[in-house]
């Protein structure tokens, strides 16, 4: 555990069904023109109507950029930022999932035209915030609304890369479960397991600390206790809101601690094969955590105590023997496996056209994500990475 640590969070967070109404209060604060970042899926689902109406009621001008790509490349992100610059907006409102929010955060620190996204890839610290941001997530998973991270694909490297800059911490966040009411189960499941990965990875990270552990543990409790209902029942607004809060807490933990080998090894899968970020993380979560177990059994056991259902809680022992810790760690992994199976997460990379012939490139790219591998409690060798990919190639 780190001897020194810090915590960075958005300035204001509003939560609960109906929290969207806070848009008017935020927009009236000091802004003249709001530019809404979103994608076609959000717009077609009718999720943009209420936020835009609230913005108009507040008296600010409203412009919508509705063509944001899923899993954007650095150049696609730059094109959106260039379009935003021409609008003259002084408030960015991101309504969508992780990709929408990631591009919105980049725009907030690159709106002046310098630096470019490619320059930020080389030196993230060049970015200075010049435009305020309001994040309104429509999925309960990515946690982008809480982090200082933005993920973009770099085509020539066939890899996704994280740009990390404290200036990208959002200014305002609204967590309203009603926006995830009709989210397709497939998307709710993959983003929800992504949030689970954030919580578990941050709690077991080399950079784990009292701040990150507080948020990661509570995130895990909320996610494990609500993910199935949130994904399977469109009327379960309490569970959906709890997932949004859990994902947000896990995002806060990321900013204080950091993800580990699950995310490191998933980056090439998104960058080369365009597998959705949440899906690739969900597929790698169990293999990596089983591999990591010997180095973080105590932390996994502690998470089990945090997420244990009422019947399981009675099994908690006062004396934490090595055997008892191992049993709890195993039960946590079993619980994760049950949730992943029930939610129908793809089990093999072969479904995405990834085969054994791709192993060498995957391993080389995955091992290059040292920023995250350095957080992993157990060192991952070339052979280790190869075996972990083999587990999910099937």
N, C-alpha and C positions, 0 to 999 in steps of 0.2 A: 504493500500500500504506500502511496506517495506521502512524503512528509509535508509537502506544500501542495495546495490544490485551490481551485477557484470555481466559482459558479456564475454562469451568465444566463440571463433569462429575458424574455420579452418584457417591455415596460408595463403592459397591461394585458390581462387575459380575461375574457368573459366566457362563461360556460352555462350550459343548460338549454333545454328546448325553449325556443323563442329568443335566444340570445342574439340572433341576427339583428334584432331591432336596435342593438347598440351601434350599428353602422352609422345611423344618423348622428348620434352623439359624437362619434369619432370624426366623421367627415366635417361636421360643423366647427370642430375645434380650431382649425387654422388653414384649411385647405380650399383650393379654388377649382382644381380639376383632378378628378379621379380617373385613372386608367385601369380598367379591369383586365387582368390576365386570366385566360381560361382556355379550355379546349373544346372541340366539337362535341365530345361525349357529354360533358357537363351541360353545354348549351342545349343539346338535343333532349336531354333528360329533364329540361325545364327548371334546372337548379339555379339559373342565372336571374330569373325574373324578379324574385323577391329582393336579393341584394342590390340589383340595379335600381329597382323602384325606391328602396330606402335611400340610396345615394342621391337620386333625383329629388326626393322629398327634402333632403338636407340642404338643397340649394346649390350644390356643386355641379360643375359640368361633368359629364360622363362620356368616356370613350372606351370601347371594348376592343381588345385584341383577342380574337377567339380562335386563332389557328395554331396554338402552341402544340408542338409535337410530343408524342409520348417518347420517353427515353431519349431526350435530345442530344445531338452531337454539339460540340463546342461551337461549330459554325452555325448551326441552326439556332442556338441560343443567341449568338451574336446578331443574327438577322432580326430576331424579336426585339432585342435591345435597341438596334438601330431604328426599328419602327417606333418603339416607345419614345425615343429621343425627339422624333418629329412631332409628337403630340403636345409637348410642353406640359405634361402632367406633373403635379407635385405630390400625388399620393398614388401608390401602386396597391391595388386590391387584388390579391390572388385567390381565385375561387377554383379549387380543383385538388388534384392529388399531388404527390411528391414532385413530379416533373414540372408542373405549373409553378409550384412554390419555389423550386430551386432556381428556375429562370428568373422569377420575380426578384429573388434575393440578389442574383447577379446584376440585374438591371439597376438595383438600388445603389450599387457601388461602382457601376460603369456607365451611368447615364450621361456623364460629361463627354463621353467618347474616348476617354483615356482613363484607365487602361482598357484594352480589348480583352475578351474572354481568353484568347490564347496567351496574352501577356499575364493574365491572372493564373493560368496554369503553371507558368514558370515562377511567378512570385505573387502568391495570393495577397500578401500584405500591401500591394499597390492600391487595392480598392479602398475608396473612402465613401462612406454613405452620404449621398446628397439628396435622396428621395426617401420619404417615410414609406413603410410597408404595413399593410394589414393582411394577415393570412387567415383564410377561411377554408379549412380542409374539408373535402367531401368524401374522404376515406378515413377509416380508423386504423392507421397503420404507420405511415412513413415517418411521422414525427418531424418532418421538415419545418413545420411551423414553429418549432422550438430551437432549432439548431443554427449554428454558424456555418453549416456545410452546404455545398451545392455540388451535385454529381452530374457530370457530362461525359459523353462518349468522345474519345479521340480516335477517329477512324483509322488513321495511319498506324496507330499502336494497337488497334483492335482491343481496346481496353476502356473501361470507365474510370474516370479519375475524380477524386474529391478535391474541390477547392474550399479551403477552410480559412475563414476570416471573421474575427469577432464583430466586425462592422456589419456583417450580414444577419446578426440576430434581429428578428422582426421587432417592430415597434408595438404592433397590436395583433392580438389573436382572438378569434371567435370560434368556440367549440359548440356547435349546435347539432345535436343528434338527428334532428329532422332532415338534415341534408344527406344523411346516409341511409334514410328509410328504405329507398328502393335500389340500393346498391346491389348489383348482381352478386350472388354468393361466391362466384369464382374470384371476383376482385376483392370482396370483403375478406375472403379466406387468405389470399396471398398477402394482402397488406396487413392483415391482423397477425399472421405468423411473422411477418417482417418486424412488427412491433415487439412481438415476443422475443425475437432474436436480439433486438436492441437491448431489452431489459436483461436478458440472461448474459449476453456478451459483456455489457457494461459492468455487471455485478462481478463477473469473473475476470475482468481486465487487469493487466498489470498496473494500470493507472486508476484502478478503483480507489475511492476515498469516501469519507463520511458523507459528503454532499451527494456524490453520484449514487452511493449505495441507498441512501434514503429514497431517492426518486426511482431508482431501478427496482427496488423491492416492492414499493407501492404500485409501480407500473405492472410488475409481474402479477401481483395479487388481483388487480383489476382485469388484466388481460386473460389470465387463466380462468377467472371466474365468470367472464362475460363473452368470450369470443364465440363460443358455439351458438348461444342464443342470438347474438348480434348478427351472425352470418346466416342463420337458418330461419329467423322469424322477423319479417318486415315490420311487425307491430311492436317489437321489443325495444322501444325508444330508450328505456333506462339502460339496457345493456349496450345499446349503440353509443349513448352518451358516455357511459363508463369506458368503452373502448377508445373513444376520442380522448378522454382524459388520460387513460393509460398510455396511449401512444404519445401524447404530449409529455407526460412525465418521463417516458423512455427517451424522448428527444432531449429533454433537459439533462438526463444522465449522459447522453452522448457528448454534449458540450462540456461536461465536467470530467468525463472518463474516456470513453471511446469504444467503438466496436473492435472486433478481433478477427480471427481467421475466417469466420463464416463470411463476413463481408469481403475480406481480401480475396478469397477464392471465388466469390461470386462475380466480381468485377469483370473478369474475362468472358464470362458467360453472357453478360449483358452487352459488352462491347463488341464481341465477335458474332454471337448468335442471336442477339437481340431478344434474349429471354427476359421477360419482365423482372425487374429488380426484386420484387417481393417473392416471386416464384423461385428464383435461383437461391435466394437466402433460405427459403423454407425447405428446399431440397437438401441444402448443405447443413442445416442447423443440427440435426441429430448426429450425422457422422462426425462432425467437428467436435461437438460437445462430448460424445463418447470418447473420442481421442483425447480430449482435454481433461477428462474426469480425474485421472491420477494426480494432476497438478492443481485441481480446484475442487476436490471432493467436499471440503468444508463449506465452501461457498454454495455449491449445488445443494448440499443438505440444508443450509440455512434458507435457501429459496424454497425448498420443499416445505419447510415449516411455515413459510409465509403464504404459500398458495394451497396448502392442504385443505381438503374438504372436511366438514365436521367429523365424519367417521374416521378419517385418516389422522386427524389431530390427536386422537387418544393414543396413537402409537408413538408420539414424541417422547423421547427418553430424557431424563434429567442428566444422566451421565453420558456424555457424547463420546463413546468409544469409537475406535477406528471402524469397527464392524458396523456400528449403528449409523455412522456418517455415510458409509458406503451404501448401506441399504436405502437410506433416504435419498441419496444422489441417484440411485437406480430408479427409485419410485418417481422422482421428478422426470427423469428421461422417459420412463414408461408413460407418464401422463402426457408429456409432449408428443410422444409417438401416437398415442391414442387420439389426440386432438388433430394432429396432422392427417392421420388416416381418415378420420371421420369427415374432415372438411374437404377431402378429395384433392389434396395437393398432388401434382404429378410426381411419380416416384422414380422416373428414369429420364436421363438426359437424351436417351435415344428417341424419345417422343419429339425432340426438337432438332433431330438430325445430327446430334453429337455422338461420335463413335470413338473407339479406341485409337483410331488413326489420328485423332485430334489431341491425344494426351500430352505429347511433348510441348506443343504450343500452349496448351492450357496451363501446364505446370510452370513453364517459364514466365508466362504473363502473371499468374497468380502469385508466384514468389517475388515478383517485382513490386508488389503492393506492400512495401516495407513499413509504411506509416501505420498500417493496421496490424501487420504481422508482429511488429514490435510490442503490441499490446497483449499478444496472446501468451497465456501463462505457460504453455508448453511449446518449446521450439519445434518448428515444422521443417523437416528436411525435404530434399527433393523426392525421396522415396515415400515419405509421409504424404506429401501433397499428391503424388501420383496415386497412391492407394486410396486417398479420400475421393479423388475424382472418379476412380474406378468404381467405388461404391455406388455412385449415383449415375454412372453411365449404364450399368445394368448389363 
